[in-house]
Amino acid sequence: MKKITNILRAVTVLCAAGLYISYSQSCANTSKGPQGGPKDTIPPVIVSTLPDSVRCNFPTQKGKIYLNFNEYVQLKNQATEIVVSPPMIKRPTAKIKKKSVVLTFNDTLKKDRTYSIYFGESISDVNEGNPFNNYVYTFSTGNTIDSLLISGTVMDYQTLLPKKGVLVTLYQNPKDSSVVLDLPDAISKTDEWGYFCVRALKGVPYTIYAVEDKNNNYLYDKGVEFGGFCDTLITPTIADKKGLLQTKMMDMKDTVACLSRPSQTDIYIFKERPDRQYLTNSGRVSERECFLKFNAANPQIDTFLIKGVYSDKIIRQFNAEGDSLSFWINERKSVPDTLFMRLCYQKTDSTGKLVPESRSIKLVKPFDKSKIKGGKKNDETNTGLTDKSVQNLTGTNKSTRNNPFKNQDKDKEKDEEKQPKEREDLLKFTLTLDAKNVENMGIEITFPTPLIKANFDSLFFTTSTPRKVVSNFKFHAVRDSSNILRYVIYADDPYKVGNDYVVRIPAGIFQDVNGFTNDSLRRNFSLPNDDNLSSITLQINNTNGGRFIVELVNEKRDKTYLKYIVTRDGEYKFPYLNAGNYSFRITEDKNGNGKLDVGNVLKRIPPEKARLLKLSDGKTLITLRQQMDVTQTVDLKKLFE
């Protein structure tokens, strides 16, 4: 018995020692957290639904839907992510109950209707936030299920990038104003790729719109939100069944899979410009410059008179949007501090018609604060303390004598006095020159005010060879037809790699309406001479008398490297390119104004067409490596058909 007792004591001691060692080791490793397994990247899985999806005879009142998952989940942004089609005035509410999402309807459902609930990105697991994306639950309050679908893609009309979170609305028998007044018959939302799939549809023609829907009212707010439409009616023919790519739950990071989904239509959304015309503002910028701001573009002006100023002494120019008019008084004599203007233009009345509107406008010269005596010392004046008064308060003589920075401050003041002051009649201007595209885009010179003298013949443009042989370089200057403040210098002789070029603008060759003249300026440049640079050449065919804007843009399409206005077939070269990804955006400029014009949603007028050049493999990105020269053929007829 004694022997057994000793054995038990020994076992107890060994266990205690083991526990102590284990505890000591765990305490010693305080710098390391618990070592778990691999990170959970699997989204939640639905175990069951109650009632089952695709159920008929769903109750029209006080209905509830339970989505039961294999793990705990969370909800986020349910007000915008959970979409019911057809839409309801009172939105359903979703709550978490253990491992389930419970959806409760707060409004009476319509009889004999098929409903689809798009959960978007509202559901994810609790631990890692793995999203349960784009789940759709369908049911019917009648005896049958409408099971057809329409899919498509929504893009920005200008960047041609996909638009996420856009509401796609379908109408069976719409009026012209339905998109702004009536709830749609079916809706869906676009995902990160701009892709949408509207389900539970009948086999009837639908009119399709896409709206930004910032205020979640299911309607299009003109002039506030982006909007667009499909220019043809679409009758759904594809039945919603298992295995369709259109309805498959996609990993949004899987580019190939997401882009492989069938798209029946492309919708380009844009923001309409206001069409109600009225004067919103007027003013005077300087002694000779004034402006009028209108609500809509292209105002019809019948009378434009300034008291005491002849009409031929007024220089006028609209901005690029056509809704703001700047005008300058081109007279050498001084202009009165107050100008009296008589304006008659066509204004939109309460019925939407244009009617004559007469206005008397007083344009007062802005007050020049810089001419206030002592204006630079406003801060001291406001506090009531000057340098002198501070010195008197603190014992002036001693503090001044002992100030180690006293001499430095005086030297600084002397240096500032020595520097020549900028003359008041200086005409400032901006010269923009990019050696990579100077051959095609030229050298741009922009002025703040219109010129009354532009002596470009006195400008010096020279070139020198590697052997330092200098010669004049032939050029011509052109004023921009749409911007009287902008001039472009184009070369008549071909540029050569290896040569150096100098543009020298002498003082006084430009004079504006104020009588101000320019200082001299010199700019040196040479063409890129890097063997690693690449190029793209486009062979453009089938212009057929049209006008097109061809732009080389970056992957995000927010930067343009080079642009051509194309009116005839031929080769167009895009040289001096670094390795990277590029796209070509081509615009059909039907009205010849050099820009991409928006459309009208209510009148179903589409915006001007801009399309990305697609390669033979269907991709829109051209990937350039170093020292790579690419030639691509463009069939404009095929691109815009």
Secondary structure, 3 states (H helix, E strand, C coil): CHHHHHHHHHHHHHHHHHHHHHHHHHHHCCCCCCCCCCCCCCCCCEEEEECCCCECCCCCCCCEEEEEECCCEEECCHHHHCEEECCCCCCCEEEEECCEEEEECCCCCCCCCEEEEECCCCEEECCCCCECCCCEEEEECCCCCCCEEEEEEEEECCCCCECCCCEEEEECCCCCCHHHHCCCCEEEECCCCCEEEEEEECCCCEEEEEECCCCCCCCCCCCCCCEEECCCCECCCEECCCCCCCCCCCCCCCHHHHHCCCCCCEEEEECCCCCCCCEEEEEECCCCEEEEEECCCCCCEEEEEECCECHHHEEEEECCCCCEEEEEECCCCCCCCEEEEEEEEEEECCCCCEEEEEEEEEEECCCCHHHCCCHHHHHHHHHCCCHHHHHHHHCHHHHHHCCCCHHHHHHHHHHHHHCCCCCCCECCCEEECCCCCHHHHCEEEECCCCEEEECHHHCEEEEECCCCCEEECCEEEEECCCCCCEEEEEECCCCCCCCEEEEEECCCCEEECCCCECCCEEEEEECCCCCCCEEEEEEEECCCCCCEEEEEECCCCCCEEEEEEECCCEEEEEEEECCEEEEEEEEECCCCCCCCCCCECCCCECCCCEEECCCCCCCCCEEECCCCEEEEEEEHHHHCC
